[in-house]
Amino acid sequence: MPDISARKTQLEARLAELDSRVHTIEDRLDDPVSKDWAEQATEREDSEVLESMGAAGLREIEAIRAALARIDEGSYGECVRCGDLIAEKRLELVPHAPLCRTCAQG
């Protein structure tokens, strides 16, 4: 079983990093639009990329908050679907993983 305290610290650090990144993206998306048509096209493409990055960040934030809640409940490291333990290697790669390998593949 992983060192829960270290894992919690890791998750909280990632959460802070993502929160900062999402706020930066939101600020950039609020920037005024250029008056030049060619620039506007480029800005629209950039905005689409930023929106995609922001959405991915928000999904990861949600997953991390759920993992932190599982730590508080004492169920961290257990698959939320089948109840089996999630492999330590999987948690090292994806500390907020809610599912064991079998359930994630199914």
N, C-alpha and C positions, 0 to 999 in steps of 0.2 A: 504494500500500500504506500502511496506517495506521502511525503512530508506535507501534510495539509497546510501547515502554516506557511511554508515556502511557496506552495502552489497558490494559496490565497494572495500572497504578496505579488506573485507573478501575474495573476489575473487582475488585481487592482492596478498594477502598473500599466498593463495593456489597456485596461479600461480608460485610464487617464490619458494615455497616448491617443486612443481612438476618439475620445471626447474632444480633445484639442484639434485633431485633424478634421473632424466633422464640422466643428465651429469655423475653422479656417475655410473649409469648402463653402459653407453657407455664406460667409462674408464675401468670398470671391464671386459667388453667384448673384449677390446683391449689387455688385459693381455696376456703374452706369454703362449702357450700351453705346458703342461708337456710332458716329453719324455716317461713317463710310460703309457702303454696302459690302464691299469685299471684306472689310474688317468684321462686319456683323456676321458674315458667313463663318469666318474662322472662330469668332467668339461663340457662335451657336454650337459648333462642333466641340469646342473646349467645354462648353457648359454641359453637353451630353455626357462627356467623359467624367466631368466632376460630379454630375448627378448620379452616375453609375457608381463611382467611388464612394460617394456619400451614402447611397443605399446599402452598399456592401458593408460599410463601416457601421451603420445602424443595425444591420442584422447581426454583426459580430458583437456589438455592444449588448444586444438583447441576449445572445447566447452566453456571454460572460456573466451578465447579471443573473441569469438562471443558474449558472455553475456556482456563483457565489452564494445564491440561495440554497443550493444543495449542500454546500459546505456548512452553512449555518444550521441546516436541518440534520446534518450528519449522514447524508446519503451520497455525498460526493464520491465518485469512483464506481458507483453502481449504475448499471444500464437502466434508464427510465422506462424502457419497454419490457424487458424480461427479468430485470433484477440481478442478473449475473454481474460479476466484477468486470470492469473495463480494464483491459491490459495496460500495465504501466507504460509500455512503449507508446501506446496510442495516446495516453494522457500527456506524455512528454511532447508528442508532436502537436496535439490539439488539446490543450489543457481544459477547454470548455466543452469537450465532447460529451454529449448526453447519452450516446448509444455505444454498446459494445460493437465489435467488428461484425459479428454475425447479423445483428439487427440493422446496422448501418448499410450492409450489403443487400438486405432483403427488402 
